[in-house]
Amino acid sequence: MRLRQIEVFYAIMTTGSLRRAAELLHVSQPAASKVLRYAEQSLGFALFERTGGRLVSTREARIMLPHVNAIFEKLSDLKRLTDNLRYARDGHSISIGCVPSLGLSLVPRVVQRYRKDHPGMELTIDAMHGTEIVSRIMNHDLDLGIVFGDYTSDGLTALYLADIPLMLIDSKEGEGPVSVTDIDPERYIGLSENDPTARMLDMLLEEAGIPAKTHVRVRTHFMAAELVRLGGGCAIVDAVTALHHPGLSRPRPLSPPLSVTCTVLFRADHALSHISQDILALLRSELDVDLLALKE
């Protein structure tokens, strides 16, 4: 099948009619019908049958659809790549991915400071999990990724930013440092096993003889903090989330202290652009502000 034939097939499957498919593709209905007829002739089987005045997909068409979906996903990836390459060449754009916890306050503050000094720049910010950030950097879809934990990988450079303390947040008021072993497992809101913080905490709990299994596990520190705010129990989250999530009681440090490393990721075969270097400097500056606030 030629690309135009695939486009017509996909448009019909998406819209449910030849007329709407033609409108979507900005061609006449007879032209779309002709392309469909040639596609079916080249394949040697029908893609649609007319039933009650409408087109109904055949079994063969339904089997083909997931493969066609994959083609259009690849085409979308290609468009994003070419857009990124064009903007990168022009030197006025940067695309950043960060874990959700850092999208709550830190990264927006950095973006605002940068835009104040560079009003003509285009910035794209996405919040996602670390594994997706790595994938999108390697796919040229992100320039920088800001993550918690170790995501060492071939073709990837990781720059250390800071060690972010882990803090206990609790719907019940408390003061002073607290040991992980003093946490009530019945009230503890855990993090997804894929979270680097969760793996470390689970090992500590198991070493202390406390079952690591919890009644509730969530994928993000932000969601854990919101459950605590609603009175759902207690959780251990990064200090950035603990400081900036609204409505929480004062977070408590852990004893002994625990922390998670914050790093910036980018492709090893790319030198950091001047934009990326400026963003990196602002990230360090804003992290220093947050870490200083913990000592007050």
C-alpha positions in Angstrom: 0.0 0.0 0.0 1.2 3.5 -0.8 1.1 6.2 1.9 -1.9 8.0 0.3 -3.8 4.7 0.3 -3.0 4.2 4.0 -4.1 7.7 4.8 -7.5 7.1 3.1 -7.9 3.8 4.8 -7.1 5.3 8.2 -9.4 8.3 7.7 -12.3 6.0 6.9 -11.6 3.8 9.9 -11.4 6.9 12.1 -14.4 8.8 10.8 -16.7 5.9 9.8 -17.6 7.2 6.4 -16.1 7.9 3.0 -17.5 11.4 2.9 -16.1 12.5 6.3 -12.8 10.9 5.4 -12.6 12.9 2.2 -13.4 16.1 4.2 -10.7 15.2 6.7 -8.1 14.8 3.9 -9.3 17.9 2.0 -10.1 15.9 -1.2 -13.3 15.1 -3.1 -15.3 12.0 -2.2 -14.8 10.5 -5.7 -11.0 11.0 -5.4 -11.0 9.2 -2.0 -13.2 6.4 -3.4 -10.7 6.0 -6.3 -7.8 5.7 -3.9 -9.6 3.1 -1.8 -10.5 1.1 -4.9 -6.9 1.0 -6.0 -5.8 0.0 -2.5 -8.1 -2.9 -2.4 -7.0 -4.0 -5.9 -3.4 -3.9 -4.9 -4.1 -5.9 -1.7 -6.3 -8.5 -3.4 -9.1 -8.2 -0.8 -11.8 -5.8 0.3 -11.2 -3.4 3.2 -14.9 -2.3 3.5 -18.3 -3.6 2.6 -21.4 -1.5 2.0 -24.2 -2.3 4.4 -27.3 -0.2 4.7 -25.7 2.7 2.8 -22.6 2.8 5.0 -19.1 1.4 5.0 -18.4 -1.5 7.4 -14.8 -2.6 7.9 -13.9 -6.2 7.0 -12.1 -8.6 9.2 -8.9 -8.0 7.2 -9.2 -4.2 7.8 -9.6 -4.7 11.5 -6.5 -6.9 11.7 -4.6 -4.2 9.7 -5.7 -1.3 11.9 -3.2 -1.7 14.8 -0.3 -1.8 12.3 -1.6 1.3 10.6 -2.0 3.0 14.0 1.7 2.3 14.6 2.6 3.8 11.3 0.9 7.1 12.1 2.4 7.1 15.6 5.8 6.9 13.9 4.9 9.7 11.5 3.9 11.8 14.5 7.3 11.0 16.1 9.0 12.0 12.9 7.1 15.3 12.8 8.1 16.1 16.4 11.7 15.2 15.6 11.9 17.5 12.6 10.2 20.3 14.5 12.7 19.9 17.3 15.6 19.8 14.8 14.3 22.9 13.1 13.8 24.9 16.3 17.2 23.7 17.7 18.9 24.9 14.6 17.2 28.3 14.9 18.5 28.4 18.5 15.3 29.7 20.1 13.6 26.6 21.7 14.2 24.0 24.4 12.1 21.0 25.4 12.4 19.8 29.0 10.9 16.8 30.8 10.7 16.5 34.6 9.3 14.1 37.1 5.9 15.3 38.4 7.3 16.3 41.9 9.6 18.9 40.3 6.8 20.2 38.0 4.9 21.3 41.1 7.1 24.3 41.9 10.8 24.0 41.0 10.6 23.8 37.2 7.8 26.4 36.8 10.0 28.9 38.9 13.0 28.2 36.7 10.9 28.7 33.5 9.5 31.9 34.8 12.9 33.3 35.7 14.3 32.3 32.3 11.4 33.8 30.3 11.8 37.0 32.2 15.3 37.5 30.8 14.6 35.8 27.4 11.0 36.7 26.4 11.4 35.4 22.8 12.4 31.9 23.7 10.1 28.9 23.2 10.0 26.4 26.1 8.1 23.1 26.1 7.7 21.4 29.5 6.4 17.9 30.1 5.9 16.1 33.4 6.4 12.3 33.2 8.1 9.4 34.9 11.9 8.8 34.6 11.8 5.9 32.2 9.7 7.9 29.7 12.1 10.9 30.1 15.0 8.6 29.1 13.1 7.2 26.2 12.2 10.6 24.8 15.7 12.0 25.2 17.1 9.1 23.2 14.4 9.7 20.6 15.4 13.4 20.2 12.1 14.4 21.7 13.5 16.1 24.8 16.6 18.3 25.2 16.8 17.9 29.0 15.4 15.6 31.6 15.3 16.2 35.3 14.8 13.1 37.4 15.3 11.5 40.8 17.5 8.5 41.1 20.1 6.8 38.9 19.2 6.5 35.2 22.6 5.6 33.9 22.4 4.4 30.3 24.5 4.1 27.2 24.3 7.3 25.1 23.1 9.3 28.1 24.9 11.9 30.2 23.8 12.5 33.8 24.8 15.7 35.7 24.5 15.8 39.4 22.3 18.6 40.8 21.7 18.0 44.5 20.8 15.4 47.1 17.1 16.1 48.0 16.2 15.1 51.6 13.3 12.8 52.1 10.7 14.0 54.6 7.8 12.5 56.5 4.5 14.2 55.9 1.6 13.3 58.1 -2.1 14.2 58.5 -1.3 14.1 62.3 0.8 16.9 63.7 4.3 16.0 65.0 7.6 17.6 65.7 11.3 16.6 65.3 13.0 13.9 63.4 11.3 10.5 63.0 12.7 7.0 62.3 11.3 5.0 59.4 10.8 2.2 61.9 8.4 4.4 63.9 6.0 4.8 61.0 2.6 3.1 61.4 2.4 0.6 58.5 -1.4 0.8 58.7 -1.4 4.5 57.9 1.6 4.5 55.5 1.0 5.5 51.9 3.6 3.9 49.7 5.1 4.8 46.4 5.1 2.6 43.2 7.8 0.0 43.2 9.2 1.7 40.1 10.0 4.8 42.1 13.7 5.0 43.1 12.6 6.3 46.5 10.2 3.5 47.1 12.9 0.8 46.4 15.2 2.4 49.0 12.4 2.8 51.6 11.1 -0.8 51.1 14.6 -2.2 51.7 14.9 -0.2 55.0 11.5 -1.3 56.2 12.3 -5.0 55.4 15.7 -4.7 57.2 13.8 -3.4 60.3 11.4 -6.3 60.1 8.4 -4.2 59.0 6.4 -5.5 56.1 6.9 -3.3 53.1 3.4 -4.1 51.8 1.1 -1.1 52.1 -2.7 -0.8 51.7 -2.2 2.1 49.2 0.5 2.7 46.7 0.7 5.7 44.3 2.8 6.6 41.3 3.8 10.1 42.3 5.0 12.0 45.4 2.4 14.6 44.5 -0.4 12.1 44.8 0.9 10.8 48.1 1.0 14.3 49.4 -2.5 15.0 48.3 -3.8 11.9 50.1 -2.0 13.0 53.3 -3.6 16.5 53.0 -7.0 14.8 52.8 -6.3 12.9 56.0 -5.4 9.6 54.4 -2.3 8.8 56.5 1.4 9.5 56.2 4.0 9.3 53.5 7.7 9.9 52.8 8.2 12.2 49.9 11.0 14.4 48.5 11.5 17.8 50.2 10.5 19.8 47.2 7.0 18.2 47.3 6.9 18.5 51.1 7.7 22.2 50.9 5.4 23.3 48.1 2.3 21.0 48.3 -0.4 23.3 49.7 -2.2 22.5 53.0 0.3 20.1 54.5 1.6 20.2 58.1 5.2 21.0 58.6 7.3 18.1 57.2 9.5 16.1 59.5 13.1 15.1 58.7 14.0 11.4 58.9 16.5 10.0 61.4 18.9 8.9 60.1 18.6 11.3 57.2 17.7 9.9 53.8 17.9 11.6 50.5 17.4 11.0 46.8 19.7 12.3 44.1 18.4 14.8 41.6 20.1 14.7 38.2 19.8 16.3 34.8 19.9 14.0 31.8 20.8 14.7 28.1 22.2 12.9 25.1 25.9 12.0 25.4 26.5 12.9 21.8 25.1 16.4 22.2 27.0 19.3 23.8 24.9 21.4 26.1 23.5 24.4 24.3 23.8 27.8 25.9 20.1 27.7 26.6 20.5 24.3 28.5 23.4 25.7 30.4 21.4 28.7 31.5 18.5 26.4 32.6 20.9 24.2 34.5 22.3 27.2 36.4 18.7 28.3 37.3 17.8 24.8 38.5 20.8 24.8 40.8 19.9 28.3 42.1 16.3 27.4 42.8 17.2 24.1 44.4 19.5 26.0 46.8 16.6 28.2 47.7 14.5 25.1 48.6 17.3 23.4 50.5 17.9 26.6 52.5 14.2 26.8 53.4 14.4 23.4 55.0 16.9 24.7 57.5 14.8 27.6 58.6 
